[in-house]
Amino acid sequence: MRSVLQAFMSLICSRTWGFLLFIGCFSHLLFQSWLECDPDLFARMAIGQIVFKTGSVPSVDPFAWTSRLPLWIDHEWLSGVVFLHVHESFGDWGLYILKLLFVVATVTLLRATYRLQTHFDGLGLAVLMLVIFGSSLLWFSTVRCQAFTYLFLAFTFYAIESHRLRKKKWPLVALVPIMVGWVNLHGGFTLGLIIVGLYTASSTVEAKKASPFLLGILTMLCVATLLNPYGPELLVTVYEALRRPRDLIGEWQPVHPLSLQALCITGALAIIATSLIYDRRRFSLSELLILAFCFFCGYRHSRLIPVALFAFFSLHAWGIQRRLASVRRLFDVIEMNLVLSLHSFFLVLVALPTTVSLFWHRERFTLDYSSYPVAAISWALENLPPGKMLTPFREGSYVLWAAYPHLLISMDGRYEAVYPEETFRRNTRLYSSATPETFQNASDWGADYALFPSSLVSKPEDYQEWWSRAYSDKNWTILRRSLQ
C-alpha cells in the first residue's frame, strides 16, 4: 500500500497528465457546491448578444432608462462574446466547464513556473493547494471576466521567470498577442503591464544597462493596449476606475484580518520575510519589486489576494522549498509524504465519480439561479406591457439579460462604467429601507414598475398611495405605478 501511494504522489507531481487529472478532480470537488451565477455574467452575455446582432461594440448603453454616462467604455466586451458563445453552444454545463478549465490552466502555469526554480514534490503540491484555496473566491461564482486576468497573470509570471532563469524569449513575445485579447477581456491587463514594467526596470538596474529586447516588449505591450474599439479613451477610463473609491462594494475593501484568505496571504508573507532574514542575497531585485507590488495589491483589495498568492508561488519557489526543508527536518519525511499521498489519493477517489458524472449527465446540469427573480421576470414578460423598471444593483444584471428590450432597468452591476455616482447612490437608497418616503421617491423617479425583495414590501399601507402590487412570491415582488 505504501508503494502504491508513493507511486500515486509521484504520478501527480512528475507527470503532467497526472497533475491535470488531480487538479481537475480537486477543482470540481471544491466548486461543485458553488453553482450560483455571478450577476456580472448576465450583463456580459447581454452585451455579447448585442455584439453578435449588430457586428459592433456599443458606445452608448441601451439597457437602462436612468441617467447614464454619455460614453460607455466597456473594457470587458470580448468576455461577453466568449461567455455567450459557450452558453449558446453548451448551456450552463459549458459555463461551468469553462470555469474548471480556467482553474486547471491557471494552476498548471503556476506549477510550470515553480518548476523553473526548483523541483515540485508532495509538499509543493500541498502549498499549491493552499494557494488555490486562498484564491478560491476568484473562481467560486460562475464565471467572471477576471478569470481571464488571472490566467494571463500566471502566464506573465511564467514568461518573466523563463526569461530571467532560462533566457527564453518566446514567452515574453507571446505576451504581445495575449495583451491584444486581454485589453478587451478585462481591466486587469493593467496588472500585467505594471509587472512587466517592474521586471524591465529592475533588469536595467541590475545589468546597469537597458535591455533593447525588454524595452521593445514593453513598448509593444503598450501599443497592444490601443487595439480596442475605443482607442486611448479605454486606457483613460480604466485609470480613472482604478483611482475611484468603491466604499459600498465589499470585494474592493481591504482584507479582513480574521478571514481565511487573510491567513493565507499573511502566511505567504511570513515565508517571504523569513527568507529575507536568512537568505537575503538570493533575492533578485525583480522578485522583490514584483512581490512588494503584488502584496500591496492583495492587502489593499480583497479581490486581489490571488495576485499576491500567485506571485508568491511563482517567484518565491526557491524560498518555499528552503522553508519546507526546515519542516522536513522536524518531521519524518517518509511519513509526511505518506500522509500527503493518502490525502491526495482519497481526494481523487471521492472526486472522480462526481467528475465522471458531470460529463456523463451533462444534459441534466444547471446552474443555481435561486437568488435571482427568475419567476418574477418571466411573469412580467408575459403579463406586463413594455416599460421602465426599478431594479436593485445586483439583480439588475439578470433583468437586463432576461427582459431587454421589453423592460429597461434603473441600475445593474456595471456601476461606474455606465452610471453617474448620483444615479448609483439614489438607486441604492431606494433599496436600503422600506418607508412611505422610499416608495414616494421611487414613484417620483418615473418608473413604470419596481422590483423589490418581498421582505421590503410586506406592508401595503407603505406603498399603496403610489404603487399597486402586480406580482409577488416569497422572494420578489413587482409593483406597478398607480395612475395619478
Buried (B, 14 or more C-beta within 10 A) or exposed (E): EEEEBBEBBBBBBEEEEBBBBBBBBBBBBBBBEEBBBBBBBBBBBBBBBBBEEEEEBBEEBBBBBBEBBEEBBBBBBBBBBBBBBBBEEBBBBBBBBBBBBBBBBBBBBBBBBBBBBBEBBBBBBBBBBBBBBBBBBBBBBBBBBBBBBBBBBBBBBBBBBBBBEEEBBEBBBEBBEBBBBBBBBBBBBBBBBBBBBBBBBBBBEEEEEEBEBBEBBBEBBBEBBEEBBBEEEBBEBBEEBEEEEEEEEEEBBEBEEEBEBBBBBBBBBEBBEBBEEEEEEEBBBBBBBBBEBBBEBBBBBBBBBBBBBBBBBBBBBBBBBBBBEEEEEEEEBEEBBBBBBBBBBEBBEEBBEEBEBBEEEBEEBEBBBEEBBBBBBEBBEEEBEEBBBBBBBBBBBBBBBBBBEBBBBBBBBBBBBBBEEEBBEBBEEBBEEBEBEBBBBBBEBEBBBBBBBBEBBEEEEBBBEBBEBBBBEEBBBBBBBEEE
